[in-house]
Amino acid sequence: MNSTRREFIHKLSLACGSIMFIPACSGYNSVWRFFNEEEAKTIVAFAEQIIPKDQDPGATDANVINFIDKQLVGPYTRFQEEYRKGIPAIKMSSQRILRKAFSDLEWDEQTHFMEQMESGYLPEEYWEEVDQKSFFRMVMEHSMQGFYGSPRHGGNKNYISFKMMKLDYPHVIGQNRYESKCTNTKKQES
Amino acid sequence: MSKKHVNAIVVGAGAGGGIVAKELAVAGLSVVLFERGDWVNYDQHDDDELISQRTTVLGNAFGPDDERHRRVVVYNDGKPRIVLPSEGGYGNNAACVGSGTVSYGAMAWRFMEKDFKMKSAYGNIEGSTMEDWPIDYFDLEPFYEKAEWEIGVAGDHYANPFMAPRKKSYPMPAFAYNREAKMLDKAARNLGLHPFSIPMLRNSVRYNGRPACYRMRSCVGFACPVNAKCGTHNTVIPTAIKSGNCELRTNCQVAEIILDNKGKANGVKYFDENDQGQIQTADIVVVAAAAVETARLLLNSKNKLFPNGAGNNNDWVGRNLQGHAYTGALGLFKDEIFDDVGPGACWAISDYNHDNEGIIGGGALCNSFTTMPYLFTKTRPPGAKRWGLEHKEFQRNKFKRIVKIHGPFQEIPNFDSRVTIDPNVKDHWGIPTVRLSGERHSYDRIGCQFLSDRAEEILKEAGAYHTWQNVGGRGLSGGQHQAGTARMGNDPKTSVTNKFGQVHDIDNLLVADGSLCVTNGGFNPALTIMALGYYVGDYIVKNWNGSKFR
């Protein structure tokens, strides 16, 4: 069962490696551009661990999954293969160690699992095609970009990370002075 | 297809090339200025950190693009890897009209007298190609002044006691300190240092028909929304075009300099915006494509007389690739220091550029430009957890309580830090790409450690409750401050151009960018590249009516 699925995913990644035919990549039932529903669930859980909700919103609230999904059919097309290999590796490792899908684990179990992955301690047999430490690092960076980058790329919904960091958005003082400078300019030139 | 013959071709519309084009055009020469990128403005990228010059993870708002450009990088494992412009190892500067001067932090440093005489000052260094420049500070001084007044610099010319002698003040008053700078200023004075407001290529008052800066946080890495930052794109390049003598050709990739069998440059082969191969002939060719691409263009231009590339018969083109090893320290404070007065960096000391006991050279130290939220996720003390609640807590509570002091250590040049042509990889147009290899000189790490120690002392004096160092100086050189690959010199055996930027043995081929720099100073190099642009331009104009070039 597992190996069939792996083969399927492998073929799929070959199919969308060069030519982007979006529905074929994400599956007919998926709302995502690149991910299928199950893959999306895994990445949502991963990203939420990276930036968890507390008194301020977390990765899920910021729509980090939308950011990553969008980039994977854009500038990050080159990382598709790693995601297609890394997500099943998370799945297998989690099934093997904890008998559950990663996204179904308890919060603390997920945290521990990710700490293991970050240090490269998950069973090597599932990580032959992609390095677990570098996969961890990549998804972590992409999650951070989705949480803190400009909302124009699909994450950081309503600039919630800026609010968390108490950074004005838009940068009101500057904009106001911009207005007054423009007015002065016109006066001087007219 | 051949275009109408012109007097001069300038390759690259950046800090050096924009200025040369203007100098020649206003003197009456017909000029074609080539730029592989296009005009960019703030509205195209907004304050989008992920495509800014500081972190280009989703692409370069200022070019070049990932689709058509690539380089090969050899790290110390010896394996060549293909890297895209948006990836770190590429060492990207920019590819647009104005190049780095559109998105830079705009520090306007003059090099010091000793920066031109490094070998005389520090002697022979094992494993280094360090040499004195064939010109000194006073040869460039009038051109520094011209850059300061034509491009526009705000600063206090009395404030830095270590600054080399100058004839004229800056055209605009210095920028006021932000809260962080005020704090550091006091601490530095307590330590007997001499802090000052950084001279900036940015309008502190209305100047040159453009408004004053309103101090945004997203300044370095971005174009200016009000056009208060001064680059070649909003000063000399428009002047050149207005003169009627300069045609700017954007989106044109120059592939090769055409050399004849008399050892002259006849023009260039290039690809226009529709990827069509074209030929432009000229009396002289000036290359100002920045240290990496200038070396590539010279190396890709071969004929019988120059089988290894233009000016490369002694194997010096592409050698001595330098940049700046950035190094410093960070400190955490109990109170909020950040007051959101951009661009952050406004305070500096030049006490440690030279005359440090037991240290070769040195560098300026400055407070850092505002770090935007994504890059701030990488700003952590050693050992801190990078994700989870601990990460979030740091983002939330420390962003306004952290201060970073750092600076560019003057790199010790070496022969093997270099640009070559990759034997296999080609870009979109089929032009062989650059291969970057070699490492910084091992001394850089020592110098960086010295500067980081000094930065940490100041942070402690300012009251930081926790400090740590960020010591640079390893790995490949190059990057935004790239320099040295076509260095000037009196001896053709150990240099690429003469002291006027003329390539040895090819009188009508000149270089006018950071490639000329024999050593790279302990400062951001933009103003020096601009001064070199004026200097080379002046030489061409003065000698134009003789027979030197034709």
Interface residues (C-beta under 8 A of the other chain):
Chain A: Q49 I50 I51 P52 D54 D56 G58 Q71 G74 P75 Y76 T111 M114 M140 E141 M144 Q145 Y148 G149 S150 R152 H153 S161 F162 M164 M165 K166 L167 D168 H171 I173 G174 R177 Y178 K181 C182 N184 T185 Q188
Chain B: D46 D47 D48 E49 L50 V57 L58 G59 D66 S86 R206 P211 A212 Y214 R215 M216 R217 S218 P225 V226 D340 G342 M372 P373 Y374 F376 T377 R386 W387 G388 L389 H391 K392 Q395 R396 F399 K400
